[in-house]
Amino acid sequence: MKSKKTVAIVLAVILIIAAAVAVYFLTRPKEKPVEEKALNLFTWATYIDDATVAKFTEQTGIKVNYTTFASNEEMLLKMASTTNEYDVILASDYAINTLRKQNKLHKLDKSLLPNYKNLDPQFLGQYYDENNEYTVPYTAGTPLIVVNPELTDLTITGYEDLWNPALKDSIVIIDDARNIVGITLKTLGYSFNTTDEKELAEAKEKLMSLRPNIRAFNYDTPHNDMISGEVSVGYMFTPFVLLAMDGNPDLQVVYPKEGMGFGIDSLVIPANAPHPGNAHTLLNFLLDSEVAGNTAGMQYYLSPVKTAYEFIPEYLRDNPAIKIPAEILGETEFIMDVGEAESKFQEIWAEFKLQ
């Protein structure tokens, strides 16, 4: 009788201990798996240069597998067919907005980003990430007007001046529908992103009258036309403005009075990234003041890192294409997805070029 009671007590104790152990293992915080020293990056070729990648690997031991895309659209197509291939994507604002709407982004853990404090607040809280939950700004830029004062006596203050008959066959512009139709809309007091049919029709009519002044459409090397003196005025993206001024320091930058287009390229972590910890490590590294300054110097874009400017090469630091006054930046407008109206922009552009 006594032995049976003893056995029962022992069994009860064993069951209690087993239950306690089970509860412990079920409720204890799960340890994060140790990530392999690897990171899969997806962006344009050379957008994070080899020296920066090598420095990151040297400091962290994390190997970067660099995969490239040619356009934001190509990236979006790839992301539509993959779920866990990439750790970091570097792309443009409107494309990132698409990924966010599709719930394909991983929320940032700011505790892993001590350098986040280096960011300039004017680059935060944008339409594609209003609460700063997903993105780390990498570069920013705006198309600008560039003037060679040795080749024209005109005082140019805005887009409207590009229509001056004195500039016949004298302008190079980027081969870009949204930007050029957009600046035409701005001369009429409309948004870069209008979808209103009447406003677009009005812009089309006006744009056609600009054609005699256009000497060249050049998306990739418009700066060469300015340096050679083939044209007296250009409208081009920030890096090409700087390259043009490298070739001819006498060129002048104009902030169009009608308001400028603007864009930010940002780093994001996909929702199912295989190495999210390593991804945060890279983002924090790129937010370092010196690293960000070197990026601006290499890529010829504005840096969203406010502490980077002392590390930007001196010949670029105070260039008006890089050091744009805050009050002017505050009046810029993002060029955004316009949905079905995109085809109308492209239609106008095609007809303009064929004139």
C-alpha positions in Angstrom: 0.0 0.0 0.0 2.8 2.3 1.0 4.8 1.5 -2.1 1.8 2.2 -4.4 1.3 5.6 -2.7 5.0 6.4 -3.2 4.9 5.5 -6.8 1.8 7.7 -7.3 3.5 10.6 -5.6 6.7 10.1 -7.8 4.6 9.9 -10.9 2.7 13.1 -10.0 5.9 14.9 -9.3 7.3 13.8 -12.7 4.2 15.0 -14.5 4.3 18.3 -12.7 8.0 18.8 -13.7 7.3 17.7 -17.3 4.4 20.1 -17.5 6.6 22.9 -16.1 9.4 22.1 -18.6 6.9 22.1 -21.5 5.4 25.4 -20.4 8.9 26.9 -20.2 9.9 25.8 -23.7 6.6 26.9 -25.2 6.6 30.3 -23.6 10.2 31.3 -23.4 11.4 34.0 -25.9 12.6 32.4 -29.1 16.2 33.0 -29.9 16.8 34.6 -33.2 18.6 32.3 -35.6 22.2 33.2 -36.3 22.4 34.6 -39.8 25.1 33.5 -42.2 27.5 36.3 -43.1 25.8 37.1 -46.4 23.5 39.7 -47.8 21.6 39.8 -51.1 21.4 43.3 -52.6 19.2 44.3 -55.5 19.7 47.7 -57.3 21.2 49.4 -60.3 24.7 48.6 -61.4 27.4 50.6 -59.5 24.8 52.5 -57.5 26.6 51.3 -54.4 30.2 51.4 -55.6 32.7 48.6 -55.3 34.9 50.4 -52.8 31.9 51.0 -50.4 30.9 47.3 -50.7 34.4 46.2 -50.0 34.7 48.4 -47.0 31.4 47.1 -45.6 32.6 43.5 -46.0 35.9 44.3 -44.4 34.3 45.9 -41.4 31.5 43.4 -40.8 32.6 40.2 -42.5 29.3 40.1 -44.4 29.6 39.2 -48.1 27.4 41.2 -50.4 25.8 39.4 -53.4 25.1 42.2 -55.8 22.3 41.7 -58.3 21.3 44.4 -60.7 18.2 45.7 -62.5 18.0 48.2 -65.3 14.8 49.9 -64.2 12.3 50.2 -61.4 9.8 48.4 -63.5 12.1 45.5 -64.0 12.6 45.3 -60.2 8.9 45.3 -59.6 8.4 42.5 -62.1 11.0 40.5 -60.3 9.5 41.1 -56.9 6.1 40.0 -58.2 7.6 36.5 -58.7 9.9 36.1 -55.7 9.3 36.0 -52.0 12.5 35.6 -50.1 15.4 36.2 -52.5 16.7 39.7 -51.5 17.7 41.4 -48.3 18.0 45.0 -49.4 16.5 46.8 -52.4 17.6 50.3 -53.4 15.0 51.9 -55.8 13.0 55.0 -56.5 10.2 56.5 -54.4 7.3 55.5 -56.6 8.5 51.9 -57.0 8.9 51.6 -53.2 5.4 53.0 -52.8 4.2 50.1 -54.9 6.0 47.6 -52.8 4.6 49.1 -49.6 1.0 49.0 -51.0 1.6 45.3 -51.8 2.8 44.6 -48.2 6.2 43.5 -49.4 8.3 45.5 -47.0 9.8 44.7 -43.6 9.4 47.3 -40.9 12.7 48.8 -39.8 14.0 48.1 -36.3 15.4 51.5 -35.4 17.3 50.1 -32.5 19.6 48.5 -35.1 20.0 51.8 -36.9 21.9 54.2 -34.5 23.0 56.2 -37.5 19.4 56.9 -38.4 19.7 60.1 -36.4 22.1 61.5 -39.1 19.2 61.9 -41.6 18.0 65.3 -42.5 14.3 65.5 -41.5 13.3 67.2 -44.7 13.9 63.9 -46.5 11.7 62.0 -44.1 7.9 61.5 -43.9 7.4 61.4 -47.6 4.3 60.1 -49.4 5.6 56.6 -49.9 6.5 56.2 -46.1 4.8 58.9 -44.1 5.6 57.3 -40.8 9.2 56.4 -41.6 8.6 52.8 -41.0 10.2 51.2 -44.0 12.7 53.3 -45.8 16.2 54.8 -45.5 16.8 57.6 -48.0 20.0 57.0 -50.0 20.2 59.9 -52.5 18.0 62.6 -53.8 17.9 64.8 -56.9 16.0 67.1 -59.1 16.3 68.0 -62.8 17.6 71.5 -63.3 18.1 74.0 -66.1 21.7 74.7 -67.0 22.8 77.7 -69.0 26.0 78.6 -70.8 26.1 82.4 -70.5 28.8 82.6 -73.2 26.3 81.3 -75.8 23.1 83.2 -74.8 22.4 86.6 -73.5 18.9 85.6 -72.3 18.1 85.8 -68.6 16.6 82.5 -67.8 14.6 82.1 -64.6 12.2 79.3 -65.4 10.7 76.7 -67.8 8.7 79.4 -69.6 11.9 80.9 -70.9 12.7 77.7 -72.8 10.0 78.7 -75.3 11.8 81.9 -76.3 12.3 81.9 -80.1 15.9 83.1 -79.5 16.7 79.6 -78.3 15.8 77.9 -81.6 17.8 74.7 -82.1 19.8 75.5 -78.9 18.4 73.2 -76.1 19.2 69.7 -75.0 16.6 67.9 -72.8 16.4 64.5 -71.2 14.4 62.0 -73.1 11.7 61.6 -70.5 8.0 62.0 -71.0 7.0 62.6 -67.4 9.6 65.3 -66.8 9.2 67.2 -70.1 5.4 67.0 -70.3 5.6 67.8 -66.5 7.5 71.1 -66.9 5.0 72.2 -69.6 2.2 71.5 -67.1 4.1 73.6 -64.5 4.3 76.6 -66.9 0.5 76.4 -67.0 0.1 76.3 -63.3 -0.7 72.6 -63.1 0.8 69.7 -61.3 3.5 67.3 -62.6 1.0 64.6 -61.7 -2.2 65.8 -63.2 -4.6 63.3 -64.7 -7.1 65.9 -65.9 -7.7 65.5 -69.6 -8.2 69.2 -70.3 -5.0 70.1 -68.5 -3.1 67.4 -70.4 -4.6 68.6 -73.7 -3.6 72.2 -73.0 0.0 71.0 -72.1 0.2 69.0 -75.3 -0.7 72.0 -77.4 1.9 74.2 -75.7 4.6 71.5 -75.7 4.4 71.2 -79.5 5.5 74.8 -79.9 8.7 74.0 -78.0 9.9 71.6 -80.7 11.9 74.1 -82.8 14.1 75.0 -79.8 15.1 71.4 -79.1 18.4 70.4 -80.7 18.8 67.1 -78.9 17.0 64.5 -76.8 19.6 62.8 -74.6 18.9 60.8 -71.5 22.3 59.3 -70.8 24.9 62.0 -71.7 23.2 65.4 -72.0 26.2 67.0 -70.3 28.3 66.3 -73.3 26.2 68.6 -75.4 26.7 71.4 -72.9 30.4 70.8 -72.6 31.0 70.8 -76.3 29.0 74.0 -76.8 26.6 72.4 -79.2 23.7 73.8 -77.1 23.4 76.9 -74.9 20.7 75.5 -72.5 20.0 72.1 -71.0 17.5 70.5 -68.8 18.9 67.4 -67.1 19.2 65.3 -63.9 21.5 66.4 -61.0 24.5 64.1 -61.8 24.6 65.4 -65.4 24.4 69.0 -64.3 27.5 68.4 -62.1 29.3 66.5 -64.9 28.5 69.4 -67.3 29.9 71.9 -64.7 33.0 69.7 -64.3 33.6 70.2 -68.0 32.7 73.9 -68.0 32.8 75.7 -64.6 31.2 78.8 -66.2 27.9 77.1 -66.7 25.1 78.4 -64.5 22.3 76.5 -62.6 18.8 77.8 -62.6 16.1 76.8 -60.1 13.0 77.1 -62.2 10.6 79.6 -60.6 7.6 77.4 -61.5 8.8 74.7 -59.1 11.0 71.6 -59.6 10.4 67.9 -59.8 12.1 65.8 -57.1 12.9 62.2 -56.4 14.4 60.2 -53.6 16.0 56.8 -54.0 15.7 54.7 -50.8 16.9 51.5 -49.2 14.2 49.0 -48.0 14.2 45.5 -46.6 11.7 43.0 -48.3 9.2 41.5 -46.0 10.6 38.0 -46.3 14.3 38.9 -46.4 16.5 35.9 -45.5 19.0 38.0 -43.6 17.1 41.0 -42.1 19.8 41.5 -39.4 22.5 41.8 -42.0 20.2 44.1 -43.9 20.0 46.5 -41.0 23.8 46.4 -40.6 24.2 47.6 -44.2 21.6 50.3 -43.9 23.3 51.6 -40.7 26.7 51.5 -42.5 25.4 53.6 -45.4 24.0 56.2 -42.9 27.5 56.8 -41.6 28.5 60.4 -42.2 31.7 59.6 -44.0 30.2 56.8 -46.1 27.3 59.0 -47.1 29.6 61.8 -48.0 31.6 59.5 -50.2 28.4 58.3 -51.8 27.3 61.8 -52.7 30.8 62.4 -54.2 30.7 59.3 -56.2 27.1 59.4 -57.4 26.8 63.2 -57.8 23.4 63.3 -56.0 22.2 65.2 -52.9 22.8 63.3 -49.7 19.9 62.9 -47.3 22.5 62.5 -44.5 22.8 66.0 -42.9 26.2 65.1 -41.3 27.7 64.0 -44.7 28.5 67.4 -46.2 31.9 67.8 -44.6 32.9 64.6 -46.2 31.7 65.5 -49.7 34.6 66.6 -51.9 35.1 70.3 -51.5 34.7 71.1 -55.2 31.1 69.6 -55.0 30.1 70.7 -51.5 28.8 74.1 -52.3 27.8 73.5 -55.9 24.3 74.9 -56.4 23.2 71.6 -58.0 24.0 69.8 -54.7 23.5 72.6 -52.1 19.9 73.5 -52.9 18.4 75.9 -50.4 15.9 74.3 -48.0 13.1 76.8 -49.0 13.5 75.7 -52.7 13.6 72.0 -51.9 10.4 72.6 -49.8 8.6 73.7 -53.0 9.5 70.7 -55.1 7.0 68.1 -56.3 7.5 64.3 -56.5 6.7 62.8 -59.9 4.3 60.1 -58.9 2.4 57.2 -60.4 -0.5 58.6 -62.4 -2.1 55.2 -63.2 -3.9 55.0 -66.5 -3.0 58.6 -67.4 0.6 57.4 -67.9 -0.3 56.3 -71.4 -1.5 59.8 -72.2 1.9 61.3 -71.1 3.6 58.8 -73.3 1.3 59.5 -76.3 2.0 63.3 -76.0 5.7 62.6 -75.8 5.8 60.3 -78.8 3.9 62.9 -80.9 6.2 65.7 -79.7 9.4 63.8 -80.7 8.1 62.9 -84.1 7.5 66.5 -85.1 
